[in-house]
Amino acid sequence: MTTKPICIKISSPGALSLVNRLQSLKKASQEDLSNKKETYFPTTKEQSGNKRK
Amino acid sequence: MAIKENDEIIIPINSSDGRKYLLKLSDFKKENLTDELLALNPPQIVDIDLKLVANSDNGFKSSFGLLTQLSTIIFTFLEENNCILYFYCDDMNDIQRKDMSITPQAYRSMLFSKMFDRTTLRRENEYINIPIFIKALEDGNEREIYMHLIASHKHSNCLDLLKDTLNSFNKE
């Protein structure tokens, strides 16, 4: 069951600090996944050479 | 599959259109929780993250196949673990969508709820999805933040406290 969304407006330093921290955690997590790309999807070396006859 | 404290699980996903994604389920550190919530001895909170990492020339694109894979993994994890899932909708990377008037994070939130509702339809409302929409005004700039909390009904007391905490910010 999806509930009615919680909608809030914030502007106080305390609340902004909290959401900024959550956003920073998200950003760090996305960068972490970018760095792990090669671990899970290693790039295969493209074959070189001209294949045209 | 379970996640130890301060640990994570990463699952590679290949979509039918050739895009490659990494799904991360990680322990949300308890130091980020409020004292009131810790007093309830809450279950583990698990942060869900998804990133498009290859064949990304045309950007993130949702598809029925991708959403099915995601929901299978997420709900299998929920069934096997006593936890609350937390999802912060990505507001840094674009996503293909017909209506460009809505933000990428709003679109992701809508997709997430659709995926949840479709999956839970067959699970007799055993789980709760709480969408959270925050408008943050800072230095004259307004930004939209979308998050979701998902858990079994048995954790509704913790979810209610989280909702109350968030709603208390609304007055500031």
Backbone of each chain as ProteinMPNN parsed JSONL, in Angstrom:
{"seq_chain_A": "MTTKPICIKISSPGALSLVNRLQSLKKASQEDLSNKKETYFPTTKEQSGNKRK", "coords_chain_A": {"N_chain_A": [[0.829, -1.186, 0.0], [0.679, 2.098, -0.985], [1.112, 5.023, 0.748], [-0.457, 8.223, 1.361], [1.506, 10.905, 0.154], [4.074, 12.419, 2.19], [4.322, 15.773, 2.491], [6.507, 18.363, 2.789], [7.767, 21.608, 3.636], [10.862, 23.104, 3.982], [13.165, 25.276, 5.628], [14.743, 25.98, 7.679], [17.976, 26.121, 9.309], [18.66, 23.713, 10.657], [16.984, 21.702, 9.583], [17.666, 21.942, 6.9], [20.313, 21.215, 7.031], [20.078, 18.506, 7.615], [18.796, 17.447, 5.272], [20.694, 18.165, 3.407], [22.783, 16.572, 4.206], [21.729, 14.042, 3.67], [21.567, 14.26, 0.917], [24.261, 14.489, 0.301], [25.149, 11.966, 1.083], [23.849, 10.433, -0.831], [25.092, 11.362, -3.157], [27.725, 10.556, -2.715], [27.351, 7.823, -2.681], [26.529, 7.336, -5.315], [28.875, 8.041, -6.671], [30.547, 6.101, -5.674], [29.423, 3.81, -6.82], [29.956, 4.364, -9.496], [32.717, 4.119, -9.479], [32.933, 1.425, -9.055], [32.161, 0.269, -11.338], [33.87, -1.021, -13.242], [34.536, -3.308, -11.878], [32.287, -4.917, -11.849], [31.32, -4.82, -14.43], [33.459, -5.411, -16.478], [35.39, -3.797, -18.999], [35.602, -4.925, -22.287], [38.395, -5.303, -24.387], [38.538, -3.489, -27.349], [38.697, -4.914, -30.56], [41.405, -4.31, -32.629], [42.332, -2.981, -35.85], [41.766, -2.949, -39.347], [38.87, -4.06, -40.712], [37.737, -3.914, -43.094], [37.383, -5.02, -46.444]], "CA_chain_A": [[0.0, 0.0, 0.0], [1.381, 3.382, -0.994], [0.354, 5.979, 1.545], [-0.457, 9.603, 0.875], [2.867, 11.428, 0.359], [4.343, 13.444, 3.19], [4.83, 16.949, 1.776], [6.957, 19.37, 3.757], [8.649, 22.689, 3.181], [11.846, 23.382, 5.027], [14.093, 26.377, 5.369], [15.575, 26.22, 8.862], [19.321, 25.545, 9.166], [18.711, 22.331, 11.135], [16.343, 20.815, 8.604], [18.48, 21.968, 5.675], [21.525, 20.435, 7.304], [19.72, 17.091, 7.511], [18.588, 17.039, 3.877], [21.976, 18.287, 2.704], [23.559, 15.374, 4.546], [21.164, 12.925, 2.902], [21.955, 14.451, -0.48], [25.695, 14.17, 0.215], [25.264, 10.504, 1.141], [23.43, 9.928, -2.138], [26.137, 11.697, -4.126], [28.874, 9.678, -2.431], [26.965, 6.47, -3.078], [26.558, 7.288, -6.784], [30.285, 8.038, -7.082], [31.055, 4.783, -5.3], [28.967, 2.866, -7.841], [30.719, 4.651, -10.726], [34.064, 3.564, -9.302], [32.873, -0.035, -9.044], [31.666, -0.17, -12.65], [34.791, -1.968, -13.877], [34.555, -4.558, -11.112], [31.124, -5.74, -12.185], [31.163, -4.842, -15.884], [34.767, -5.09, -17.062], [35.349, -3.425, -20.407], [36.385, -5.801, -23.15], [39.216, -4.505, -25.293], [38.06, -3.516, -28.727], [39.667, -5.462, -31.497], [41.948, -3.278, -33.514], [42.573, -3.443, -37.209], [40.774, -2.59, -40.345], [38.225, -5.283, -41.158], [37.155, -3.742, -44.435], [38.144, -5.683, -47.496]], "C_chain_A": [[0.875, 1.251, 0.0], [0.538, 4.404, -0.254], [0.338, 7.34, 0.843], [0.935, 10.19, 1.126], [2.945, 12.424, 1.521], [4.958, 14.617, 2.436], [5.238, 17.997, 2.793], [7.82, 20.42, 3.071], [9.619, 22.989, 4.302], [12.718, 24.565, 4.627], [15.015, 26.631, 6.554], [16.946, 25.561, 8.689], [19.387, 24.075, 9.591], [18.146, 21.356, 10.131], [17.148, 20.774, 7.306], [19.745, 21.144, 5.84], [21.248, 18.935, 7.133], [19.559, 16.662, 6.05], [19.879, 17.179, 3.06], [22.86, 17.073, 2.983], [23.046, 14.165, 3.755], [21.556, 13.023, 1.429], [23.441, 14.119, -0.677], [25.924, 12.662, 0.238], [24.899, 9.883, -0.204], [24.522, 10.162, -3.179], [27.339, 10.77, -3.956], [28.579, 8.254, -2.883], [27.011, 6.312, -4.598], [27.998, 7.264, -7.301], [30.925, 6.682, -6.791], [30.665, 3.745, -6.356], [29.697, 3.098, -9.167], [32.098, 4.016, -10.642], [34.059, 2.032, -9.37], [32.409, -0.62, -10.38], [32.558, -1.258, -13.248], [34.828, -3.315, -13.154], [33.444, -5.498, -11.577], [30.877, -5.845, -13.688], [32.501, -4.498, -16.528], [34.654, -4.808, -18.558], [36.187, -4.402, -21.22], [37.137, -4.938, -24.147], [38.684, -4.635, -26.719], [39.139, -4.087, -29.634], [40.115, -4.373, -32.453], [42.11, -3.854, -34.919], [41.445, -3.083, -38.129], [40.167, -3.865, -40.931], [37.65, -5.15, -42.569], [38.026, -4.434, -45.472], [38.611, -4.678, -48.509]], "O_chain_A": [[1.71, 1.434, 0.885], [-0.624, 4.622, -0.598], [1.042, 7.557, -0.143], [1.492, 9.993, 2.205], [2.0, 13.167, 1.788], [6.006, 14.467, 1.808], [4.409, 18.467, 3.572], [8.498, 20.157, 2.078], [9.214, 23.114, 5.458], [12.967, 24.811, 3.447], [15.963, 27.41, 6.449], [17.062, 24.55, 7.996], [20.085, 23.279, 8.964], [18.741, 20.314, 9.853], [17.298, 19.719, 6.688], [20.189, 20.465, 4.914], [22.066, 18.196, 6.584], [20.112, 15.645, 5.634], [20.122, 16.404, 2.136], [23.59, 16.607, 2.108], [23.83, 13.368, 3.239], [21.838, 12.018, 0.777], [23.827, 13.541, -1.694], [26.773, 12.141, -0.484], [25.542, 8.939, -0.664], [24.836, 9.279, -3.978], [27.895, 10.268, -4.932], [29.456, 7.565, -3.405], [27.471, 5.292, -5.111], [28.306, 6.551, -8.256], [31.74, 6.187, -7.568], [31.479, 2.904, -6.737], [30.017, 2.146, -9.878], [32.588, 3.444, -11.615], [35.074, 1.421, -9.705], [32.281, -1.835, -10.533], [32.067, -2.291, -13.704], [35.121, -4.343, -13.766], [33.638, -6.709, -11.684], [30.302, -6.823, -14.165], [32.661, -3.403, -17.068], [33.925, -5.485, -19.282], [37.34, -4.674, -20.884], [36.598, -3.971, -24.685], [38.422, -5.731, -27.214], [40.324, -3.785, -29.495], [39.308, -3.624, -33.004], [42.032, -5.065, -35.127], [40.298, -2.934, -37.707], [40.864, -4.655, -41.568], [37.153, -6.111, -43.156], [39.254, -4.428, -45.379], [39.274, -5.042, -49.48]]}, "seq_chain_B": "MAIKENDEIIIPINSSDGRKYLLKLSDFKKENLTDELLALNPPQIVDIDLKLVANSDNGFKSSFGLLTQLSTIIFTFLEENNCILYFYCDDMNDIQRKDMSITPQAYRSMLFSKMFDRTTLRRENEYINIPIFIKALEDGNEREIYMHLIASHKHSNCLDLLKDTLNSFNKE", "coords_chain_B": {"N_chain_B": [[20.014, -13.479, 1.43], [21.72, -11.078, 3.281], [22.595, -8.055, 5.051], [25.394, -7.034, 6.767], [26.266, -4.958, 9.603], [27.312, -1.751, 8.613], [27.921, -2.679, 6.111], [27.547, -3.768, 2.633], [25.669, -4.766, -0.316], [26.176, -5.433, -3.689], [24.554, -5.545, -6.76], [24.742, -6.517, -10.042], [22.887, -5.475, -12.907], [21.503, -6.281, -16.002], [19.823, -4.706, -18.541], [17.226, -5.282, -21.013], [17.644, -3.624, -23.151], [20.31, -3.28, -23.376], [21.503, -1.606, -21.562], [23.424, -1.177, -18.58], [23.28, -1.638, -15.129], [24.031, -0.855, -11.698], [22.937, -2.061, -8.685], [22.712, -1.097, -5.405], [22.552, -2.201, -2.101], [22.734, -1.042, 1.04], [23.851, -0.82, 4.449], [22.306, 1.556, 6.429], [23.883, 3.818, 8.3], [23.684, 3.832, 11.847], [24.364, 6.107, 13.22], [23.3, 8.145, 11.804], [20.706, 8.328, 12.525], [17.963, 9.642, 14.506], [17.844, 10.3, 18.085], [15.354, 9.677, 19.205], [14.335, 7.793, 17.461], [16.217, 5.773, 17.647], [15.717, 4.973, 20.214], [13.499, 3.396, 19.946], [14.485, 1.047, 19.206], [14.896, 0.307, 16.423], [14.431, -1.706, 13.418], [16.997, -2.832, 11.13], [18.002, -0.267, 8.863], [17.978, -0.009, 5.447], [19.687, 1.292, 2.769], [18.799, 1.956, -0.525], [20.263, 2.067, -3.693], [20.632, 2.971, -7.108], [22.422, 2.845, -10.115], [23.068, 3.835, -13.424], [25.529, 2.471, -15.344], [26.743, 1.698, -17.718], [26.61, 1.783, -21.333], [25.291, 4.18, -21.536], [24.683, 6.282, -23.166], [22.272, 7.405, -24.032], [21.095, 8.047, -21.685], [19.483, 7.33, -18.503], [16.893, 4.974, -18.616], [13.7, 3.94, -17.987], [12.148, 0.724, -17.924], [9.785, -1.905, -18.475], [10.923, -4.403, -18.041], [13.245, -3.776, -16.551], [12.139, -2.615, -14.226], [10.758, -4.818, -13.274], [12.847, -6.59, -12.658], [14.11, -5.1, -10.655], [12.084, -4.906, -8.691], [11.747, -7.58, -8.02], [14.209, -8.236, -6.822], [14.279, -6.38, -4.689], [11.948, -6.975, -3.189], [12.349, -9.633, -2.546], [14.513, -9.331, -0.893], [13.308, -7.853, 1.165], [11.522, -9.729, 2.164], [13.233, -11.59, 3.213], [14.62, -10.286, 5.159], [14.542, -8.458, 8.209], [13.764, -5.39, 8.037], [13.841, -1.801, 7.267], [13.413, -0.193, 4.244], [15.12, 2.395, 2.54], [14.943, 4.917, 0.172], [16.442, 7.311, -1.735], [15.543, 9.511, -4.15], [17.292, 9.892, -7.094], [18.666, 12.988, -7.893], [20.584, 13.98, -9.457], [21.276, 12.858, -11.874], [19.977, 12.613, -15.176], [16.856, 11.352, -16.574], [15.102, 9.52, -19.039], [11.986, 10.769, -20.067], [8.557, 11.405, -20.856], [7.144, 13.705, -20.143], [8.671, 16.548, -19.734], [8.352, 18.529, -17.956], [8.276, 17.776, -15.376], [10.512, 17.037, -12.696], [13.553, 15.01, -12.786], [13.825, 13.591, -10.375], [11.238, 13.604, -9.338], [9.949, 12.103, -11.257], [11.269, 9.653, -10.942], [10.387, 9.02, -8.401], [7.672, 8.637, -8.86], [7.777, 6.409, -10.566], [8.874, 4.575, -8.801], [6.852, 4.262, -6.876], [4.856, 3.224, -8.519], [6.013, 0.808, -9.273], [6.156, -0.38, -6.768], [3.411, -0.552, -6.052], [2.43, -2.243, -8.026], [3.781, -4.592, -7.479], [3.062, -5.176, -4.816], [0.413, -5.603, -5.045], [-0.037, -8.243, -5.443], [0.646, -9.204, -3.06], [-1.027, -8.801, -1.014], [-1.162, -6.314, 0.388], [0.887, -6.283, 2.304], [3.036, -4.744, 2.792], [4.257, -1.35, 3.369], [4.516, 1.671, 1.6], [5.975, 4.746, 1.86], [5.89, 7.741, 0.388], [7.951, 10.605, 0.32], [8.031, 14.032, 0.06], [9.982, 16.786, -0.232], [10.343, 20.266, -0.092], [12.97, 22.274, -0.286], [14.158, 25.307, 0.832], [16.753, 27.389, 0.309], [18.976, 29.987, 0.64], [17.475, 31.525, -1.162], [17.08, 29.79, -3.218], [15.099, 27.11, -4.437], [14.709, 23.652, -4.006], [13.707, 20.359, -5.004], [13.147, 17.389, -3.246], [12.878, 13.948, -3.217], [11.918, 11.079, -1.496], [11.653, 7.667, -0.326], [10.185, 5.434, 1.997], [10.075, 2.078, 2.848], [8.508, -0.697, 4.258], [7.568, -3.591, 6.222], [4.219, -3.987, 7.49], [4.418, -4.475, 10.186], [6.334, -2.788, 11.158], [5.197, -0.349, 11.432], [5.056, 1.424, 13.582], [7.624, 2.521, 13.847], [7.816, 3.731, 11.36], [5.794, 5.62, 11.585], [6.885, 7.287, 13.53], [9.091, 8.268, 12.19], [7.735, 9.676, 10.218], [6.476, 11.596, 11.816], [8.702, 12.971, 12.791], [9.698, 14.092, 10.436], [7.502, 15.659, 9.693], [7.577, 17.531, 11.724], [9.522, 19.281, 10.958], [8.244, 20.8, 9.142], [7.074, 22.998, 10.202], [8.962, 24.825, 10.614]], "CA_chain_B": [[21.005, -12.415, 1.425], [21.568, -10.131, 4.388], [23.666, -7.062, 5.089], [25.925, -6.809, 8.102], [26.411, -3.545, 9.952], [28.293, -1.008, 7.812], [28.285, -3.456, 4.926], [26.699, -3.514, 1.466], [25.583, -5.782, -1.367], [26.025, -4.805, -5.005], [23.995, -6.512, -7.713], [24.719, -6.009, -11.421], [21.64, -5.731, -13.651], [21.539, -6.011, -17.44], [18.463, -4.538, -19.068], [17.079, -5.871, -22.345], [18.096, -2.688, -24.184], [21.771, -3.197, -23.358], [22.024, -0.763, -20.482], [23.916, -1.925, -17.422], [23.042, -0.905, -13.889], [24.461, -1.448, -10.434], [22.004, -1.834, -7.576], [23.421, -1.238, -4.123], [21.785, -2.234, -0.85], [23.759, -0.828, 2.065], [23.403, -0.528, 5.811], [22.248, 2.994, 6.74], [24.547, 3.854, 9.6], [22.802, 4.266, 12.934], [24.721, 7.454, 13.689], [22.491, 9.102, 11.054], [19.334, 8.305, 13.04], [17.717, 10.495, 15.66], [17.794, 9.595, 19.375], [13.996, 9.16, 19.406], [14.179, 6.586, 16.657], [17.092, 4.741, 18.218], [15.071, 4.495, 21.438], [12.508, 2.386, 19.571], [15.219, -0.147, 18.769], [14.343, 0.028, 15.089], [15.146, -2.716, 12.621], [18.027, -2.268, 10.251], [17.54, 0.553, 7.75], [18.819, -0.336, 4.294], [19.666, 2.314, 1.725], [18.804, 1.408, -1.887], [20.748, 3.008, -4.71], [20.715, 2.387, -8.45], [23.141, 3.731, -11.037], [23.344, 3.389, -14.782], [26.991, 2.569, -15.429], [27.28, 1.405, -19.05], [25.676, 2.016, -22.434], [24.466, 5.245, -20.962], [24.682, 7.446, -24.07], [20.942, 8.027, -24.103], [20.606, 8.31, -20.341], [18.706, 6.344, -17.761], [15.572, 4.77, -19.214], [12.956, 2.903, -17.283], [11.468, -0.223, -18.792], [9.041, -2.896, -17.705], [11.868, -5.444, -17.629], [14.117, -3.269, -15.49], [11.346, -2.468, -12.998], [10.459, -6.165, -12.775], [14.061, -7.104, -12.017], [14.318, -4.349, -9.412], [11.089, -5.262, -7.671], [12.024, -8.95, -7.57], [15.352, -8.192, -5.888], [13.944, -5.599, -3.49], [10.963, -7.649, -2.338], [12.977, -10.84, -2.008], [15.318, -8.862, 0.233], [12.387, -7.477, 2.253], [10.958, -10.948, 2.736], [14.262, -12.359, 3.919], [15.278, -9.477, 6.186], [13.717, -7.6, 9.048], [14.39, -4.081, 7.814], [13.124, -0.714, 6.604], [14.17, 0.251, 3.075], [15.147, 3.846, 2.322], [15.346, 5.215, -1.208], [16.534, 8.74, -2.062], [15.438, 9.573, -5.608], [18.439, 10.573, -7.696], [18.386, 14.309, -8.458], [21.819, 14.44, -10.113], [21.347, 12.298, -13.224], [18.715, 12.737, -15.909], [16.161, 10.118, -16.931], [14.186, 9.752, -20.158], [10.586, 10.862, -19.66], [7.777, 12.134, -21.851], [6.797, 15.02, -19.616], [9.908, 17.153, -19.232], [8.054, 19.59, -16.98], [8.523, 17.252, -14.029], [11.939, 16.831, -12.461], [13.957, 13.596, -12.8], [13.582, 12.926, -9.086], [9.784, 13.395, -9.216], [9.615, 10.988, -12.156], [11.756, 8.43, -10.304], [9.5, 8.737, -7.276], [6.428, 8.099, -9.424], [8.088, 5.054, -11.026], [9.102, 3.732, -7.626], [5.546, 3.935, -6.293], [4.15, 2.334, -9.461], [6.638, -0.519, -9.132], [5.748, -0.899, -5.47], [1.986, -0.904, -6.06], [2.223, -3.406, -8.886], [4.306, -5.782, -6.801], [2.333, -5.478, -3.588], [-0.955, -6.008, -5.384], [-0.085, -9.702, -5.304], [1.135, -9.562, -1.722], [-2.099, -8.474, -0.077], [-0.859, -5.114, 1.186], [1.715, -6.653, 3.458], [4.077, -3.732, 2.97], [3.858, 0.062, 3.272], [5.427, 2.58, 0.896], [5.692, 6.134, 2.231], [6.625, 8.734, -0.409], [8.238, 11.846, 1.061], [8.358, 15.122, -0.862], [10.499, 17.922, 0.531], [10.772, 21.467, -0.797], [13.983, 22.898, 0.559], [14.463, 26.676, 0.418], [18.044, 27.758, 0.872], [19.591, 31.125, -0.055], [16.611, 31.961, -2.253], [16.899, 28.706, -4.203], [14.226, 26.024, -3.973], [14.944, 22.387, -4.682], [12.782, 19.283, -4.663], [13.782, 16.145, -2.812], [11.903, 12.861, -3.099], [12.442, 9.885, -0.83], [10.652, 6.644, -0.005], [10.449, 4.459, 3.054], [9.281, 0.872, 2.623], [8.691, -1.702, 5.311], [6.42, -4.422, 6.55], [3.256, -3.328, 8.383], [4.798, -4.653, 11.596], [7.209, -1.686, 11.555], [4.465, 0.899, 11.244], [5.346, 2.379, 14.665], [8.853, 3.226, 13.471], [7.506, 4.585, 10.211], [5.006, 6.758, 12.087], [7.799, 8.2, 14.213], [9.856, 8.939, 11.135], [6.831, 10.651, 9.607], [6.297, 12.7, 12.771], [9.942, 13.751, 12.813], [9.745, 14.893, 9.208], [6.448, 16.677, 9.734], [7.941, 18.59, 12.678], [10.331, 20.261, 10.228], [7.366, 21.578, 8.286], [6.652, 24.224, 10.888], [10.1, 25.732, 10.791]], "C_chain_B": [[20.693, -11.44, 2.553], [22.753, -9.174, 4.385], [24.108, -6.865, 6.531], [26.051, -5.305, 8.342], [27.559, -2.923, 9.153], [28.734, -1.755, 6.55], [27.32, -3.146, 3.776], [26.692, -4.725, 0.544], [25.416, -5.027, -2.676], [25.611, -5.866, -6.014], [24.023, -5.893, -9.114], [23.427, -6.402, -12.132], [21.85, -5.361, -15.119], [20.109, -5.842, -17.929], [18.42, -5.033, -20.512], [17.564, -4.934, -23.453], [19.616, -2.461, -24.144], [22.346, -2.319, -22.269], [22.433, -1.642, -19.299], [23.8, -1.057, -16.169], [23.716, -1.631, -12.725], [23.442, -1.06, -9.368], [22.757, -2.078, -6.275], [22.432, -1.222, -2.963], [22.809, -2.106, 0.267], [23.135, -0.478, 3.407], [23.436, 0.986, 6.033], [22.736, 3.155, 8.174], [23.664, 4.47, 10.69], [23.128, 5.663, 13.445], [23.932, 8.535, 12.939], [21.047, 9.165, 11.547], [19.189, 9.206, 14.259], [17.651, 9.651, 16.942], [16.428, 8.958, 19.612], [13.798, 7.85, 18.648], [15.034, 5.45, 17.219], [16.466, 4.139, 19.471], [14.03, 3.419, 21.154], [13.151, 1.061, 19.181], [14.733, -0.588, 17.379], [15.082, -1.108, 14.399], [16.21, -2.035, 11.771], [17.377, -1.41, 9.164], [18.524, 0.345, 6.596], [18.594, 0.702, 3.192], [19.745, 1.629, 0.358], [19.349, 2.465, -2.834], [20.887, 2.266, -6.033], [21.447, 3.358, -9.343], [23.328, 3.054, -12.389], [24.833, 3.557, -15.014], [27.544, 2.266, -16.824], [26.184, 1.479, -20.095], [24.706, 3.127, -22.05], [24.348, 6.455, -21.876], [23.342, 8.166, -24.098], [20.312, 8.233, -22.726], [19.792, 7.166, -19.758], [17.331, 6.214, -18.402], [14.87, 3.648, -18.467], [12.329, 1.96, -18.299], [10.765, -1.229, -17.898], [9.998, -3.965, -17.177], [12.758, -5.011, -16.48], [13.353, -3.175, -14.167], [10.998, -3.831, -12.399], [11.672, -6.755, -12.059], [14.291, -6.424, -10.667], [13.356, -4.798, -8.317], [11.311, -6.675, -7.152], [13.136, -8.958, -6.528], [14.947, -7.523, -4.575], [12.967, -6.358, -2.58], [11.455, -9.001, -1.821], [13.796, -10.456, -0.777], [14.426, -8.517, 1.432], [11.809, -8.715, 2.947], [11.962, -11.686, 3.606], [14.874, -11.597, 5.093], [14.283, -8.598, 6.935], [14.279, -6.187, 8.953], [13.389, -3.065, 7.268], [13.993, -0.288, 5.425], [14.01, 1.752, 2.893], [15.664, 4.09, 0.909], [15.294, 6.714, -1.425], [16.538, 8.835, -3.581], [16.531, 10.463, -6.182], [18.02, 11.907, -8.321], [19.622, 14.874, -9.153], [21.925, 13.975, -11.564], [19.971, 12.333, -13.885], [18.101, 11.354, -16.171], [15.213, 10.439, -18.075], [12.75, 9.733, -19.663], [9.834, 11.71, -20.68], [7.505, 13.558, -21.395], [8.035, 15.647, -18.97], [9.637, 18.264, -18.216], [8.24, 19.077, -15.549], [10.007, 16.909, -13.894], [12.28, 15.332, -12.522], [13.63, 12.88, -11.489], [12.082, 12.68, -8.855], [9.347, 12.212, -10.064], [10.063, 9.666, -11.535], [10.844, 8.023, -9.14], [8.2, 8.1, -7.769], [6.642, 6.649, -9.897], [8.216, 4.09, -9.849], [7.764, 3.315, -7.004], [4.746, 3.006, -7.205], [4.679, 0.916, -9.334], [6.177, -1.166, -7.832], [4.303, -1.39, -5.516], [1.716, -2.14, -6.91], [2.663, -4.685, -8.171], [3.453, -6.162, -5.601], [0.873, -5.856, -3.839], [-1.121, -7.514, -5.181], [0.348, -10.142, -3.903], [0.191, -9.059, -0.633], [-1.746, -7.364, 0.903], [-0.055, -5.411, 2.452], [2.728, -5.566, 3.792], [3.523, -2.315, 2.791], [4.941, 0.834, 2.516], [5.04, 4.0, 1.279], [6.522, 7.069, 1.353], [6.795, 10.015, 0.412], [8.706, 12.903, 0.063], [8.764, 16.338, -0.03], [10.835, 19.067, -0.418], [11.731, 22.204, 0.119], [14.333, 24.277, 0.004], [15.744, 27.125, 1.113], [18.659, 28.871, 0.021], [18.787, 31.552, -1.286], [16.381, 30.904, -3.323], [16.032, 27.6, -3.61], [14.576, 24.751, -4.719], [14.007, 21.313, -4.141], [13.566, 18.026, -4.309], [12.68, 15.1, -2.634], [12.573, 11.651, -2.462], [11.29, 8.901, -0.624], [11.13, 5.816, 1.178], [9.524, 3.277, 2.803], [9.563, -0.129, 3.73], [7.435, -2.531, 5.459], [5.495, -3.629, 7.486], [3.671, -3.435, 9.848], [5.741, -3.549, 12.08], [6.503, -0.327, 11.443], [4.725, 1.913, 12.359], [6.606, 3.186, 14.36], [8.59, 4.193, 12.31], [6.72, 5.814, 10.649], [5.907, 7.776, 12.775], [8.658, 8.965, 13.206], [9.004, 10.014, 10.46], [6.646, 11.863, 10.519], [7.529, 13.605, 12.811], [10.023, 14.658, 11.591], [8.702, 16.004, 9.239], [6.781, 17.822, 10.693], [8.799, 19.661, 12.002], [9.467, 21.238, 9.452], [7.008, 22.923, 8.907], [7.769, 25.257, 10.926], [10.202, 26.734, 9.653]], "O_chain_B": [[19.547, -11.034, 2.746], [23.789, -9.457, 3.783], [23.296, -6.566, 7.407], [25.956, -4.498, 7.417], [28.638, -3.504, 9.038], [29.8, -1.482, 5.998], [26.39, -2.355, 3.935], [27.57, -5.586, 0.605], [24.617, -4.095, -2.768], [26.221, -6.931, -6.114], [23.397, -4.859, -9.346], [22.937, -7.521, -11.977], [22.316, -4.266, -15.434], [19.278, -6.732, -17.751], [19.46, -5.185, -21.153], [17.861, -5.38, -24.561], [20.134, -1.558, -24.801], [23.561, -2.294, -22.073], [21.858, -2.704, -19.061], [24.182, 0.114, -16.171], [23.937, -2.841, -12.762], [23.131, 0.116, -9.181], [23.359, -3.133, -6.077], [21.584, -0.335, -2.864], [23.666, -2.977, 0.422], [22.041, 0.082, 3.481], [24.474, 1.621, 5.847], [22.102, 2.698, 9.125], [22.995, 5.482, 10.48], [22.275, 6.329, 14.034], [23.89, 9.689, 13.365], [20.253, 9.962, 11.047], [20.163, 9.496, 14.953], [17.43, 8.442, 16.887], [16.333, 7.852, 20.144], [13.167, 6.919, 19.148], [14.601, 4.298, 17.254], [16.65, 2.957, 19.764], [13.714, 2.616, 22.032], [12.467, 0.087, 18.868], [14.231, -1.697, 17.197], [16.216, -1.432, 14.752], [16.293, -0.808, 11.714], [16.338, -1.773, 8.613], [19.735, 0.504, 6.753], [17.47, 0.945, 2.754], [20.643, 0.824, 0.112], [18.942, 3.625, -2.779], [21.218, 1.081, -6.064], [21.149, 4.552, -9.348], [23.69, 1.881, -12.483], [25.355, 4.666, -14.896], [28.712, 2.553, -17.087], [25.005, 1.274, -19.807], [23.491, 3.022, -22.218], [23.962, 7.535, -21.429], [23.29, 9.393, -24.178], [19.129, 8.556, -22.622], [19.467, 6.187, -20.43], [16.68, 7.215, -18.698], [15.398, 2.543, -18.338], [12.017, 2.368, -19.418], [11.101, -1.385, -16.724], [9.904, -4.383, -16.023], [13.0, -5.776, -15.547], [13.849, -3.597, -13.123], [10.947, -3.988, -11.179], [11.542, -7.345, -10.987], [14.619, -7.074, -9.674], [13.753, -5.039, -7.177], [11.089, -6.943, -5.971], [13.021, -9.602, -5.485], [15.234, -8.031, -3.491], [13.133, -6.382, -1.361], [11.015, -9.458, -0.766], [13.781, -11.149, 0.24], [14.751, -8.849, 2.572], [11.634, -8.733, 4.165], [11.602, -12.322, 4.597], [15.565, -12.185, 5.926], [13.324, -8.075, 6.366], [15.178, -5.827, 9.714], [12.274, -3.4, 6.869], [15.189, -0.049, 5.595], [12.925, 2.307, 3.065], [16.689, 3.542, 0.504], [14.232, 7.326, -1.315], [17.435, 8.3, -4.232], [16.674, 11.626, -5.805], [17.131, 11.951, -9.171], [19.711, 16.075, -9.408], [22.583, 14.617, -12.382], [18.946, 12.113, -13.24], [18.76, 10.327, -16.006], [14.589, 11.501, -18.09], [12.335, 8.823, -18.945], [10.401, 12.616, -21.29], [7.623, 14.503, -22.176], [8.399, 15.332, -17.837], [10.568, 18.866, -17.681], [8.348, 19.873, -14.616], [10.662, 16.538, -14.868], [11.405, 14.487, -12.334], [13.214, 11.722, -11.487], [11.7, 11.677, -8.252], [8.496, 11.42, -9.659], [9.336, 8.674, -11.59], [10.571, 6.841, -8.929], [7.695, 7.148, -7.173], [5.804, 5.779, -9.661], [7.738, 2.956, -9.892], [7.574, 2.152, -6.649], [4.045, 2.113, -6.73], [3.916, -0.049, -9.292], [5.849, -2.352, -7.8], [4.003, -2.501, -5.079], [0.884, -2.977, -6.562], [2.001, -5.719, -8.251], [3.156, -7.339, -5.393], [0.191, -6.365, -2.95], [-2.189, -7.995, -4.801], [0.401, -11.338, -3.615], [0.582, -8.914, 0.525], [-2.005, -7.472, 2.102], [-0.305, -4.849, 3.518], [3.216, -5.475, 4.918], [2.486, -2.104, 2.162], [6.133, 0.662, 2.771], [3.905, 4.418, 1.05], [7.732, 7.183, 1.55], [5.876, 10.442, 1.111], [9.661, 12.687, -0.683], [7.981, 16.847, 0.772], [11.523, 18.873, -1.42], [11.34, 22.698, 1.176], [14.752, 24.404, -1.147], [15.805, 27.227, 2.339], [18.838, 28.705, -1.185], [19.356, 31.896, -2.322], [15.576, 31.103, -4.233], [16.197, 27.206, -2.455], [14.725, 24.77, -5.94], [13.578, 21.353, -2.988], [14.522, 17.657, -4.991], [11.672, 15.355, -1.974], [13.67, 11.256, -2.857], [10.117, 9.257, -0.733], [12.32, 5.541, 1.331], [8.328, 3.456, 2.572], [10.715, -0.373, 4.088], [6.385, -2.217, 4.899], [5.938, -2.718, 8.185], [3.315, -2.58, 10.659], [5.93, -3.389, 13.286], [7.155, 0.715, 11.369], [4.632, 3.119, 12.132], [6.644, 4.395, 14.589], [9.084, 5.32, 12.295], [6.947, 6.916, 10.15], [5.718, 8.983, 12.624], [8.91, 10.159, 13.364], [9.48, 11.111, 10.168], [6.657, 13.006, 10.061], [7.42, 14.83, 12.858], [10.371, 15.834, 11.695], [8.98, 17.142, 8.86], [6.325, 18.949, 10.5], [8.801, 20.816, 12.428], [9.887, 22.352, 9.14], [6.676, 23.872, 8.198], [7.536, 26.425, 11.237], [11.105, 27.571, 9.647]]}, "name": "protein", "num_of_chains": 2, "seq": "MTTKPICIKISSPGALSLVNRLQSLKKASQEDLSNKKETYFPTTKEQSGNKRKMAIKENDEIIIPINSSDGRKYLLKLSDFKKENLTDELLALNPPQIVDIDLKLVANSDNGFKSSFGLLTQLSTIIFTFLEENNCILYFYCDDMNDIQRKDMSITPQAYRSMLFSKMFDRTTLRRENEYINIPIFIKALEDGNEREIYMHLIASHKHSNCLDLLKDTLNSFNKE"}
